Amino acid sequence: GQKIWTSGAQYSDWCFVLCRTDAEAPKHRGISCILVPMKQDGIEVRPIRQMGGSSEFAEVFFDGAKAQKDHVVGGINNGWKVAMGTLAFERGASTLGQQYLFQKEFEQIVASAKESGAAKDPIFRQRIAQAAIGLKIMRVNALRMLEHEGADLSREALISKLYWSNWHRDLGELAMDLLGPEAELLDGPPYELTAMQKWYLFSRADTIYAGSNQIQRNIIGERGLGLPKEPR
């Protein structure tokens, strides 16, 4: 099999693989979650260079890869339940660490605005204030998710990805607007991007990976609001 957009695959010793272990079972049943060692002949990892210059993702090919039976997580055919529990953590408590990085980026924007004098511009001041409010909302929502028990996704978790990905994309655009014409310039050889340029380019993918905005809105509508499922 093949998996594209695998985060940090080239650095990993192990990976979780969701694979079908019961061909007769319907849909989400019959799937198992297996812990697979990455350092073996049956696995090939190809890092994907992004426009920001880094290679945080990779394409992984499985051709005759092997795993031990006792490395099944959660029992045979219970992989979907394990995946939902993992996703609930990713959408919930784990976002608190992510928000720390967002806070550092926000502080860099504030410092840049003060240095350039843009902090005196009422339009920029309003956009910076809006970004600060959004960051606080993210933290409060993440703390609300910590109170949720169980492996299923809470309503707070359902809105989390859609909210922070749009917020971070807008923050990147604010950073480039603050830099003005300098946003399109590099200092000179070896022509490396600045930190703000890098996370602006990376933020363009936030609304795509881990479930695009369109998918997130469908999930919110169907699971959070109980609306009819999209026709397929």
Phi and psi in degrees as GROMACS dihedral restraints (atoms count N, CA, C in turn):
[ dihedral_restraints ]
;  ai    aj    ak    al  type     phi  dphi    fc
    3     4     5     6     1  -143.2    20    10
    4     5     6     7     1   141.6    20    10
    6     7     8     9     1  -136.1    20    10
    7     8     9    10     1   122.9    20    10
    9    10    11    12     1  -102.6    20    10
   10    11    12    13     1   159.8    20    10
   12    13    14    15     1    60.8    20    10
   13    14    15    16     1    51.1    20    10
   15    16    17    18     1   -96.5    20    10
   16    17    18    19     1   113.7    20    10
   18    19    20    21     1   -66.9    20    10
   19    20    21    22     1   127.1    20    10
   21    22    23    24     1    62.8    20    10
   22    23    24    25     1    22.9    20    10
   24    25    26    27     1   -60.8    20    10
   25    26    27    28     1   -35.4    20    10
   27    28    29    30     1   -71.3    20    10
   28    29    30    31     1   -12.5    20    10
   30    31    32    33     1  -107.0    20    10
   31    32    33    34     1    -6.4    20    10
   33    34    35    36     1   -89.8    20    10
   34    35    36    37     1   146.4    20    10
   36    37    38    39     1   -93.7    20    10
   37    38    39    40     1   -24.9    20    10
   39    40    41    42     1  -137.7    20    10
   40    41    42    43     1   158.0    20    10
   42    43    44    45     1  -145.4    20    10
   43    44    45    46     1   152.9    20    10
   45    46    47    48     1   -89.1    20    10
   46    47    48    49     1   133.7    20    10
   48    49    50    51     1  -122.8    20    10
   49    50    51    52     1   124.5    20    10
   51    52    53    54     1   -93.7    20    10
   52    53    54    55     1   115.3    20    10
   54    55    56    57     1  -134.5    20    10
   55    56    57    58     1   153.9    20    10
   57    58    59    60     1   -80.6    20    10
   58    59    60    61     1   124.4    20    10
   60    61    62    63     1  -114.3    20    10
   61    62    63    64     1    -1.9    20    10
   63    64    65    66     1  -141.4    20    10
   64    65    66    67     1   100.0    20    10
   66    67    68    69     1   -67.7    20    10
   67    68    69    70     1   -18.5    20    10
   69    70    71    72     1   -89.4    20    10
   70    71    72    73     1   -16.1    20    10
   72    73    74    75     1   -75.3    20    10
   73    74    75    76     1   146.4    20    10
   75    76    77    78     1   -78.9    20    10
   76    77    78    79     1   142.4    20    10
   78    79    80    81     1    39.9    20    10
   79    80    81    82     1  -114.5    20    10
   81    82    83    84     1   -74.9    20    10
   82    83    84    85     1   -12.3    20    10
   84    85    86    87     1   -81.8    20    10
   85    86    87    88     1   158.7    20    10
   87    88    89    90     1    80.0    20    10
   88    89    90    91     1    16.7    20    10
   90    91    92    93     1  -111.5    20    10
   91    92    93    94     1   136.0    20    10
   93    94    95    96     1  -118.9    20    10
   94    95    96    97     1   149.2    20    10
   96    97    98    99     1  -103.2    20    10
   97    98    99   100     1   118.4    20    10
   99   100   101   102     1  -122.7    20    10
  100   101   102   103     1   136.1    20    10
  102   103   104   105     1   -87.3    20    10
  103   104   105   106     1   117.5    20    10
  105   106   107   108     1  -116.0    20    10
  106   107   108   109     1   130.0    20    10
  108   109   110   111     1   -70.5    20    10
  109   110   111   112     1   133.0    20    10
  111   112   113   114     1   -80.5    20    10
  112   113   114   115     1   -27.5    20    10
  114   115   116   117     1   -86.8    20    10
  115   116   117   118     1    78.2    20    10
  117   118   119   120     1  -153.0    20    10
  118   119   120   121     1   160.5    20    10
  120   121   122   123     1   -65.1    20    10
  121   122   123   124     1   -24.9    20    10
  123   124   125   126     1   -82.3    20    10
  124   125   126   127     1     4.8    20    10
  126   127   128   129     1  -126.4    20    10
  127   128   129   130     1   128.8    20    10
  129   130   131   132     1  -119.2    20    10
  130   131   132   133     1   130.6    20    10
  132   133   134   135     1  -115.0    20    10
  133   134   135   136     1   127.3    20    10
  135   136   137   138     1  -121.2    20    10
  136   137   138   139     1   103.0    20    10
  138   139   140   141     1   -59.8    20    10
  139   140   141   142     1   144.3    20    10
  141   142   143   144     1  -108.3    20    10
  142   143   144   145     1   117.2    20    10
  144   145   146   147     1   -77.3    20    10
  145   146   147   148     1   126.6    20    10
  147   148   149   150     1   -94.5    20    10
  148   149   150   151     1   166.9    20    10
  150   151   152   153     1   -68.1    20    10
  151   152   153   154     1   -16.3    20    10
  153   154   155   156     1   -82.2    20    10
  154   155   156   157     1    -4.8    20    10
  156   157   158   159     1   101.2    20    10
  157   158   159   160     1   -18.4    20    10
  159   160   161   162     1   -90.9    20    10
  160   161   162   163     1   173.1    20    10
  162   163   164   165     1  -133.1    20    10
  163   164   165   166     1    69.1    20    10
  165   166   167   168     1   -78.3    20    10
  166   167   168   169     1   -19.9    20    10
  168   169   170   171     1  -112.6    20    10
  169   170   171   172     1   162.0    20    10
  171   172   173   174     1  -149.4    20    10
  172   173   174   175     1   157.1    20    10
  174   175   176   177     1   -97.6    20    10
  175   176   177   178     1   131.9    20    10
  177   178   179   180     1  -119.1    20    10
  178   179   180   181     1   130.9    20    10
  180   181   182   183     1  -114.2    20    10
  181   182   183   184     1   130.8    20    10
  183   184   185   186     1  -110.2    20    10
  184   185   186   187     1   116.7    20    10
  186   187   188   189     1  -138.4    20    10
  187   188   189   190     1    91.3    20    10
  189   190   191   192     1    81.1    20    10
  190   191   192   193     1    18.0    20    10
  192   193   194   195     1   -66.6    20    10
  193   194   195   196     1   149.8    20    10
  195   196   197   198     1  -125.9    20    10
  196   197   198   199     1   152.1    20    10
  198   199   200   201     1  -145.6    20    10
  199   200   201   202     1   153.0    20    10
  201   202   203   204     1   -82.0    20    10
  202   203   204   205     1   147.9    20    10
  204   205   206   207     1   -63.1    20    10
  205   206   207   208     1   -32.9    20    10
  207   208   209   210     1   -79.0    20    10
  208   209   210   211     1     5.2    20    10
  210   211   212   213     1   -97.2    20    10
  211   212   213   214     1    10.5    20    10
  213   214   215   216     1   -73.0    20    10
  214   215   216   217     1   130.3    20    10
  216   217   218   219     1   -99.5    20    10
  217   218   219   220     1   123.2    20    10
  219   220   221   222     1    83.3    20    10
  220   221   222   223     1     2.6    20    10
  222   223   224   225     1    96.2    20    10
  223   224   225   226     1   154.1    20    10
  225   226   227   228     1   -60.7    20    10
  226   227   228   229     1   136.5    20    10
  228   229   230   231     1    69.2    20    10
  229   230   231   232     1    11.5    20    10
  231   232   233   234     1  -109.3    20    10
  232   233   234   235     1    19.7    20    10
  234   235   236   237     1   -64.2    20    10
  235   236   237   238     1   -34.0    20    10
  237   238   239   240     1   -66.4    20    10
  238   239   240   241     1   -37.7    20    10
  240   241   242   243     1   -64.7    20    10
  241   242   243   244     1   -40.6    20    10
  243   244   245   246     1   -63.2    20    10
  244   245   246   247     1   -42.7    20    10
  246   247   248   249     1   -62.9    20    10
  247   248   249   250     1   -40.9    20    10
  249   250   251   252     1   -67.2    20    10
  250   251   252   253     1   -36.3    20    10
  252   253   254   255     1   -66.0    20    10
  253   254   255   256     1   -40.3    20    10
  255   256   257   258     1   -64.9    20    10
  256   257   258   259     1   -41.4    20    10
  258   259   260   261     1   -65.2    20    10
  259   260   261   262     1   -37.4    20    10
  261   262   263   264     1   -61.6    20    10
  262   263   264   265     1   -38.0    20    10
  264   265   266   267     1   -69.6    20    10
  265   266   267   268     1   -42.1    20    10
  267   268   269   270     1   -61.2    20    10
  268   269   270   271     1   -40.4    20    10
  270   271   272   273     1   -80.0    20    10
  271   272   273   274     1   -15.3    20    10
  273   274   275   276     1  -108.3    20    10
  274   275   276   277     1  -103.3    20    10
  276   277   278   279     1   -60.1    20    10
  277   278   279   280     1   -33.7    20    10
  279   280   281   282     1   -66.4    20    10
  280   281   282   283     1   -20.1    20    10
  282   283   284   285     1   -71.3    20    10
  283   284   285   286     1   -16.2    20    10
  285   286   287   288     1   -64.0    20    10
  286   287   288   289     1   -39.9    20    10
  288   289   290   291     1   -66.9    20    10
  289   290   291   292     1   -38.3    20    10
  291   292   293   294     1   -62.2    20    10
  292   293   294   295     1   -37.8    20    10
  294   295   296   297     1   -67.1    20    10
  295   296   297   298     1   -26.4    20    10
  297   298   299   300     1   -63.2    20    10
  298   299   300   301     1   -41.9    20    10
  300   301   302   303     1   -66.1    20    10
  301   302   303   304     1   -40.0    20    10
  303   304   305   306     1   -61.0    20    10
  304   305   306   307     1   -39.0    20    10
  306   307   308   309     1   -62.0    20    10
  307   308   309   310     1   -41.3    20    10
  309   310   311   312     1   -63.8    20    10
  310   311   312   313     1   -40.6    20    10
  312   313   314   315     1   -65.5    20    10
  313   314   315   316     1   -41.2    20    10
  315   316   317   318     1   -62.1    20    10
  316   317   318   319     1   -42.7    20    10
  318   319   320   321     1   -62.6    20    10
  319   320   321   322     1   -35.2    20    10
  321   322   323   324     1   -66.4    20    10
  322   323   324   325     1   -36.9    20    10
  324   325   326   327     1   -65.9    20    10
  325   326   327   328     1   -43.6    20    10
  327   328   329   330     1   -61.0    20    10
  328   329   330   331     1   -43.6    20    10
  330   331   332   333     1   -63.4    20    10
  331   332   333   334     1   -40.2    20    10
  333   334   335   336     1   -65.5    20    10
  334   335   336   337     1   -39.5    20    10
  336   337   338   339     1   -65.2    20    10
  337   338   339   340     1   -39.0    20    10
  339   340   341   342     1   -67.9    20    10
  340   341   342   343     1   -40.3    20    10
  342   343   344   345     1   -67.0    20    10
  343   344   345   346     1   -39.6    20    10
  345   346   347   348     1   -84.8    20    10
  346   347   348   349     1   -13.7    20    10
  348   349   350   351     1    90.8    20    10
  349   350   351   352     1    -2.9    20    10
  351   352   353   354     1   -65.9    20    10
  352   353   354   355     1   -20.2    20    10
  354   355   356   357     1   -64.2    20    10
  355   356   357   358     1   -17.5    20    10
  357   358   359   360     1   -86.8    20    10
  358   359   360   361     1   -12.1    20    10
  360   361   362   363     1   -78.8    20    10
  361   362   363   364     1   124.5    20    10
  363   364   365   366     1   -62.2    20    10
  364   365   366   367     1   -31.9    20    10
  366   367   368   369     1   -68.2    20    10
  367   368   369   370     1   -46.5    20    10
  369   370   371   372     1   -66.0    20    10
  370   371   372   373     1   -38.5    20    10
  372   373   374   375     1   -60.4    20    10
  373   374   375   376     1   -40.0    20    10
  375   376   377   378     1   -65.7    20    10
  376   377   378   379     1   -42.4    20    10
  378   379   380   381     1   -66.9    20    10
  379   380   381   382     1   -38.1    20    10
  381   382   383   384     1   -66.4    20    10
  382   383   384   385     1   -41.9    20    10
  384   385   386   387     1   -62.9    20    10
  385   386   387   388     1   -40.1    20    10
  387   388   389   390     1   -64.2    20    10
  388   389   390   391     1   -38.1    20    10
  390   391   392   393     1   -65.0    20    10
  391   392   393   394     1   -39.7    20    10
  393   394   395   396     1   -64.0    20    10
  394   395   396   397     1   -41.1    20    10
  396   397   398   399     1   -63.2    20    10
  397   398   399   400     1   -43.9    20    10
  399   400   401   402     1   -61.0    20    10
  400   401   402   403     1   -38.0    20    10
  402   403   404   405     1   -64.8    20    10
  403   404   405   406     1   -40.2    20    10
  405   406   407   408     1   -66.3    20    10
  406   407   408   409     1   -40.0    20    10
  408   409   410   411     1   -61.8    20    10
  409   410   411   412     1   -41.4    20    10
  411   412   413   414     1   -59.5    20    10
  412   413   414   415     1   -43.6    20    10
  414   415   416   417     1   -65.9    20    10
  415   416   417   418     1   -44.9    20    10
  417   418   419   420     1   -61.7    20    10
  418   419   420   421     1   -41.7    20    10
  420   421   422   423     1   -66.0    20    10
  421   422   423   424     1   -38.3    20    10
  423   424   425   426     1   -64.6    20    10
  424   425   426   427     1   -39.2    20    10
  426   427   428   429     1   -66.9    20    10
  427   428   429   430     1   -34.7    20    10
  429   430   431   432     1   -62.8    20    10
  430   431   432   433     1   -37.3    20    10
  432   433   434   435     1   -67.3    20    10
  433   434   435   436     1   -26.9    20    10
  435   436   437   438     1   -64.9    20    10
  436   437   438   439     1   -22.8    20    10
  438   439   440   441     1   -80.3    20    10
  439   440   441   442     1   -12.6    20    10
  441   442   443   444     1   -80.3    20    10
  442   443   444   445     1   132.8    20    10
  444   445   446   447     1  -107.9    20    10
  445   446   447   448     1   148.6    20    10
  447   448   449   450     1   105.7    20    10
  448   449   450   451     1   166.7    20    10
  450   451   452   453     1   -88.9    20    10
  451   452   453   454     1   -11.1    20    10
  453   454   455   456     1   -79.1    20    10
  454   455   456   457     1   160.3    20    10
  456   457   458   459     1   -80.9    20    10
  457   458   459   460     1   126.9    20    10
  459   460   461   462     1   -77.5    20    10
  460   461   462   463     1   168.0    20    10
  462   463   464   465     1   -63.3    20    10
  463   464   465   466     1   -35.3    20    10
  465   466   467   468     1   -62.3    20    10
  466   467   468   469     1   -38.9    20    10
  468   469   470   471     1   -70.1    20    10
  469   470   471   472     1   -32.7    20    10
  471   472   473   474     1   -63.6    20    10
  472   473   474   475     1   -35.1    20    10
  474   475   476   477     1   -89.7    20    10
  475   476   477   478     1   -11.3    20    10
  477   478   479   480     1   -60.6    20    10
  478   479   480   481     1   -52.9    20    10
  480   481   482   483     1   -61.8    20    10
  481   482   483   484     1   -44.7    20    10
  483   484   485   486     1   -61.3    20    10
  484   485   486   487     1   -39.4    20    10
  486   487   488   489     1   -70.4    20    10
  487   488   489   490     1   -53.2    20    10
  489   490   491   492     1   -70.5    20    10
  490   491   492   493     1   -31.4    20    10
  492   493   494   495     1   -67.5    20    10
  493   494   495   496     1   -39.2    20    10
  495   496   497   498     1   -70.0    20    10
  496   497   498   499     1   -38.6    20    10
  498   499   500   501     1   -61.5    20    10
  499   500   501   502     1   -45.4    20    10
  501   502   503   504     1   -68.5    20    10
  502   503   504   505     1   -37.2    20    10
  504   505   506   507     1   -61.2    20    10
  505   506   507   508     1   -44.4    20    10
  507   508   509   510     1   -65.8    20    10
  508   509   510   511     1   -34.6    20    10
  510   511   512   513     1   -64.8    20    10
  511   512   513   514     1   -39.9    20    10
  513   514   515   516     1   -62.9    20    10
  514   515   516   517     1   -39.8    20    10
  516   517   518   519     1   -66.8    20    10
  517   518   519   520     1   -37.4    20    10
  519   520   521   522     1   -62.6    20    10
  520   521   522   523     1   -41.1    20    10
  522   523   524   525     1   -60.7    20    10
  523   524   525   526     1   -44.3    20    10
  525   526   527   528     1   -68.4    20    10
  526   527   528   529     1   -37.1    20    10
  528   529   530   531     1   -65.8    20    10
  529   530   531   532     1   -36.0    20    10
  531   532   533   534     1   -66.1    20    10
  532   533   534   535     1   -38.0    20    10
  534   535   536   537     1   -72.2    20    10
  535   536   537   538     1   -26.0    20    10
  537   538   539   540     1    66.3    20    10
  538   539   540   541     1  -140.7    20    10
  540   541   542   543     1   -58.6    20    10
  541   542   543   544     1   -26.9    20    10
  543   544   545   546     1   -64.5    20    10
  544   545   546   547     1   -19.1    20    10
  546   547   548   549     1   -63.0    20    10
  547   548   549   550     1   -23.3    20    10
  549   550   551   552     1  -101.8    20    10
  550   551   552   553     1     8.0    20    10
  552   553   554   555     1  -114.6    20    10
  553   554   555   556     1   151.5    20    10
  555   556   557   558     1  -119.3    20    10
  556   557   558   559     1   147.5    20    10
  558   559   560   561     1   -63.6    20    10
  559   560   561   562     1   -38.6    20    10
  561   562   563   564     1   154.8    20    10
  562   563   564   565     1  -175.8    20    10
  564   565   566   567     1   -51.3    20    10
  565   566   567   568     1   136.0    20    10
  567   568   569   570     1   -86.8    20    10
  568   569   570   571     1    24.3    20    10
  570   571   572   573     1    57.1    20    10
  571   572   573   574     1    49.2    20    10
  573   574   575   576     1   -85.9    20    10
  574   575   576   577     1   145.8    20    10
  576   577   578   579     1   -70.8    20    10
  577   578   579   580     1   149.1    20    10
  579   580   581   582     1   -76.2    20    10
  580   581   582   583     1   168.9    20    10
  582   583   584   585     1   -59.7    20    10
  583   584   585   586     1   -42.9    20    10
  585   586   587   588     1   -67.3    20    10
  586   587   588   589     1   -37.5    20    10
  588   589   590   591     1   -65.6    20    10
  589   590   591   592     1   -38.6    20    10
  591   592   593   594     1   -65.1    20    10
  592   593   594   595     1   -48.0    20    10
  594   595   596   597     1   -78.0    20    10
  595   596   597   598     1   -17.6    20    10
  597   598   599   600     1   -65.4    20    10
  598   599   600   601     1   -49.2    20    10
  600   601   602   603     1   -62.8    20    10
  601   602   603   604     1   -40.7    20    10
  603   604   605   606     1   -66.6    20    10
  604   605   606   607     1   -35.3    20    10
  606   607   608   609     1   -65.0    20    10
  607   608   609   610     1   -19.0    20    10
  609   610   611   612     1   -65.5    20    10
  610   611   612   613     1   -23.5    20    10
  612   613   614   615     1   -88.9    20    10
  613   614   615   616     1   -11.1    20    10
  615   616   617   618     1   -58.1    20    10
  616   617   618   619     1   -35.7    20    10
  618   619   620   621     1   -85.2    20    10
  619   620   621   622     1     6.6    20    10
  621   622   623   624     1  -115.2    20    10
  622   623   624   625     1   -52.9    20    10
  624   625   626   627     1   -72.4    20    10
  625   626   627   628     1   161.4    20    10
  627   628   629   630     1    57.4    20    10
  628   629   630   631     1    31.0    20    10
  630   631   632   633     1   100.3    20    10
  631   632   633   634     1   109.5    20    10
  633   634   635   636     1   -64.7    20    10
  634   635   636   637     1   166.9    20    10
  636   637   638   639     1   -56.0    20    10
  637   638   639   640     1   -39.2    20    10
  639   640   641   642     1   -64.3    20    10
  640   641   642   643     1   -42.7    20    10
  642   643   644   645     1   -65.3    20    10
  643   644   645   646     1   -41.9    20    10
  645   646   647   648     1   -60.8    20    10
  646   647   648   649     1   -40.3    20    10
  648   649   650   651     1   -66.9    20    10
  649   650   651   652     1   -36.5    20    10
  651   652   653   654     1   -63.0    20    10
  652   653   654   655     1   -43.2    20    10
  654   655   656   657     1   -63.3    20    10
  655   656   657   658     1   -43.6    20    10
  657   658   659   660     1   -61.8    20    10
  658   659   660   661     1   -44.4    20    10
  660   661   662   663     1   -65.1    20    10
  661   662   663   664     1   -44.8    20    10
  663   664   665   666     1   -79.9    20    10
  664   665   666   667     1   -47.1    20    10
  666   667   668   669     1   -90.8    20    10
  667   668   669   670     1   -34.3    20    10
  669   670   671   672     1   -85.7    20    10
  670   671   672   673     1   -41.0    20    10
  672   673   674   675     1  -104.1    20    10
  673   674   675   676     1    -8.8    20    10
  675   676   677   678     1    72.9    20    10
  676   677   678   679     1    24.4    20    10
  678   679   680   681     1   -75.3    20    10
  679   680   681   682     1   159.4    20    10
  681   682   683   684     1   -59.4    20    10
  682   683   684   685     1   147.0    20    10
  684   685   686   687     1   -69.0    20    10
  685   686   687   688     1   150.9    20    10
  687   688   689   690     1   -64.9    20    10
  688   689   690   691     1   134.5    20    10
  690   691   692   693     1   -59.5    20    10
  691   692   693   694     1   138.4    20    10
